Amino acid sequence: MQDSFLTLGILCVLLLTLAAFVLIAKRQSRQQSHHLQILLFDKRFALYQAARTMIDGLLLQKTVPEDAVASFKRASASAPFLLDDSLARDLDELAKCALSIQKLRDELTPILGTNERMTIASRLTAENTWISTLAESLEGRFARYLKV
């Protein structure tokens, strides 16, 4: 009789130990999942901030500081892995557009001919219109990625 109680006691201790391990494993899994969500949020938010800085610089200040461009390039390098294809493509296009605008503005300054100025001005207007459209939709498009 004592042997059966001893066996039953050992079995209960083993089952409780196993249950404790399962609970600990589940808790660690949830913590790791939450930690990953926070890391993704941080990367996506940094990308959003860099994009907003680029857009604001292009539309409001008419220039973008080099450190803002560098910050955007660093953040946007991982965009294909963090965002949907459409948004990643638009952010890539934003970088190209920013370079194009800077180049067009640099070309516009020394040009005195009216036809050349008009051509460059119309290209600048088209680029600015595209950036304005992106600016209006950027927050909404990032919203689903900026949740923890």
WOZIDA-V465089 format. One record per residue. N is the residue number from 1. RES is the residue in one small letter. PHI is phi as a letter, one per 20 degrees, with the letter a starting at -180 (999 if undefined). BURIAL is # if it has 24 or more other ideal C-beta (glycine too) atoms within 12 Angstrom, else .. D_LAST is the distance of its C-alpha to the last C-alpha in whole Angstrom. Layout:
<<N;RES;PHI;BURIAL;D_LAST> <N;RES;PHI;BURIAL;D_LAST>>
This chain:
<<1;m;999;.;56> <2;q;f;.;55> <3;d;f;.;53> <4;s;f;.;51> <5;f;f;.;50> <6;l;f;.;49> <7;t;f;.;47> <8;l;f;.;46> <9;g;f;.;44> <10;i;f;.;43> <11;l;f;.;41> <12;c;f;.;40> <13;v;f;.;38> <14;l;f;.;37> <15;l;f;.;35> <16;l;f;.;34> <17;t;f;.;33> <18;l;f;.;32> <19;a;f;.;29> <20;a;f;.;28> <21;f;f;.;27> <22;v;f;.;25> <23;l;f;.;23> <24;i;f;.;23> <25;a;f;.;22> <26;k;f;.;19> <27;r;f;.;18> <28;q;f;.;17> <29;s;f;.;16> <30;r;f;.;13> <31;q;f;.;13> <32;q;f;.;13> <33;s;f;.;11> <34;h;f;.;8> <35;h;f;.;10> <36;l;f;.;10> <37;q;f;.;6> <38;i;f;.;6> <39;l;f;.;9> <40;l;f;.;9> <41;f;g;.;7> <42;d;g;.;10> <43;k;f;#;12> <44;r;f;#;11> <45;f;f;#;11> <46;a;f;#;14> <47;l;f;#;16> <48;y;f;#;15> <49;q;f;#;17> <50;a;f;#;20> <51;a;f;#;20> <52;r;f;#;21> <53;t;f;#;23> <54;m;f;#;25> <55;i;f;#;25> <56;d;f;#;26> <57;g;f;#;29> <58;l;f;#;30> <59;l;e;#;31> <60;l;e;.;31> <61;q;e;.;33> <62;k;m;.;34> <63;t;b;.;33> <64;v;c;#;31> <65;p;f;.;31> <66;e;f;.;31> <67;d;f;.;28> <68;a;f;#;26> <69;v;f;#;27> <70;a;f;.;27> <71;s;f;#;23> <72;f;f;#;23> <73;k;f;#;24> <74;r;f;.;23> <75;a;f;#;19> <76;s;f;#;20> <77;a;f;.;22> <78;s;e;.;19> <79;a;g;#;18> <80;p;f;.;20> <81;f;e;.;17> <82;l;d;#;14> <83;l;c;#;15> <84;d;f;.;17> <85;d;g;.;21> <86;s;f;.;22> <87;l;f;#;19> <88;a;f;#;20> <89;r;f;.;24> <90;d;f;#;24> <91;l;f;#;22> <92;d;f;#;25> <93;e;f;.;27> <94;l;f;#;26> <95;a;f;#;27> <96;k;f;.;31> <97;c;f;#;31> <98;a;f;#;31> <99;l;f;.;33> <100;s;f;.;36> <101;i;f;#;35> <102;q;g;#;36> <103;k;f;.;39> <104;l;f;#;40> <105;r;f;#;40> <106;d;f;.;42> <107;e;f;.;45> <108;l;f;.;45> <109;t;g;.;46> <110;p;e;.;50> <111;i;e;.;51> <112;l;d;.;53> <113;g;f;.;54> <114;t;f;.;53> <115;n;f;.;52> <116;e;f;.;50> <117;r;f;.;48> <118;m;f;.;48> <119;t;f;.;46> <120;i;f;#;44> <121;a;f;.;43> <122;s;f;.;42> <123;r;f;.;40> <124;l;f;#;38> <125;t;f;.;38> <126;a;f;.;36> <127;e;f;#;34> <128;n;f;#;33> <129;t;f;.;33> <130;w;f;#;30> <131;i;f;#;28> <132;s;f;.;28> <133;t;f;.;27> <134;l;f;#;24> <135;a;g;#;23> <136;e;f;.;23> <137;s;d;.;21> <138;l;f;#;19> <139;e;f;.;16> <140;g;f;.;16> <141;r;f;#;16> <142;f;e;#;13> <143;a;g;.;11> <144;r;f;.;10> <145;y;e;#;8> <146;l;d;#;7> <147;k;c;.;4> <148;v;d;.;0>>
